[in-house]
């Protein structure tokens, strides 16, 4: 119930749009998560340009790049005669410029896991793919419901979810706090976030904080596709100094490579499944 | 009081405060620990969380703070005297920006192996500082055989801008996750989590401080002008070279250990001068001790004031140092 309400709230939040409601034919996406969503709901052929950071799906490789969050190339976007620009809610200058050029845009903000399905639905409505969007979003909702059910009765390990760290050392560790899609995915996958009480998306985790919170599992996310086992063994040494941490003592340190874990797009279900597999390998 | 008498008061005074702070700081933090557990050898190391918090998380951090604080404070004193400019900081002459560029490149290219077991980012940052030092030095000695402080200042500031532009360029090209790491590195961080990086930096800071120890008398005279110093028998060129190189090495070592932590190098020397006068024979040892104390206290605040969240220590150095400095300045005036 709570979850549904959140979805609706997130959908309302992301539906803040400007301009016409005519289904867009020439879409420019500056947000990788939204690019993936547009392709996943069957409108990939209408995408004419993407951001510098877009990698998925493979079809985007040949599309022109028009900047990203900090450096959108507004001239090119206008020259391409886009009729819908998918952008971040913080790109206020770009919004003003697009308004002046009478180009409609769709504004996106990160809003946890509920925001992912909410955004898919809102985006589907915006580009006239309601049915496909509803099917995709409902599929993700079902998948998470099943995952939550599957892990509900399991012993949930206290988990540290690291998304950035200096290689070969324990410096500048950034981990998921109690807010955001990664935290939601971890809890659905049957883990307890050791920083759930810190209402931030990102927490700088000092070694003292990690020793004090004593995680039973450490999950490290990597956006690249490095073979996880080789990487794990090589990096394990860095963690060994924190010998009292149960995850280190019991060798429960895992690297999870892949973009589905760092992009809040249509593949969040796979990401959460990958987390579940290492948290509860026998279930 | 002559210099010897003043030193006999100042060094034990400042040294005592430093020792006290170094003793107390590791006992305080975001997590309460039991000191009797920390030193209880009957508890196996792997089970002794208190000992690990003390020896792995806090002690290296306090020692790193002391080392970096003294290196940056010493570099600040030396450069302010060398350039005869009260606004000179360890970050004025391009060495810090080249050190930061080295770190940025290591992050951008995801270098995962360092040298002799040290992590890649500090090694790359130190190499960067050496490249910057060499470039500024060669430029400043090229015009005439002696080191020209005017050229030194102009070349240093220009290279600083140049390297800063390269840093921005690298940040512009890398992906968002790496951009976040670089931005965070530039805020500075003393959580080194082991003694190895400290041991790696110590010889260099030691050599720099030993070089600085040759300088106090020359710096006193150089602040009056190069001609005055030469007339009083100072080998000006040699003193300037030692001053520049010692300050650059100290800065490079400090930045590679902890990132560019601002404000120490400018505020500590001035605070110390306000307290003990302007004779470098007293200012230098006092600044080295006070720099260590100041940074350790700032880091203690950074890691406890908003616990469990930690503040970047550079924010605290400026927030604490600024008002204290202004208060002293107004009081003195």
Interface residues (C-beta under 8 A of the other chain):
Chain A: X53 X68 X69 X71 X163 X164 X166 X167 X168 X169 X170 X171 X172 X174 X195 X198 X200 X203 X204 X206 X207 X208 X209 X211 X212 X214 X223 X234 X241 X242 X243 X244 X249 X262
Chain B: X29 X30 X31 X45 X46 X47 X48 X49 X52 X53 X56 X57 X58 X107 X110 X111 X112 X113 X114 X119 X120 X121 X172 X175 X176 X177 X180 X181 X184 X185 X189 X191 X192 X193 X194 X197 X303 X308 X309 X310
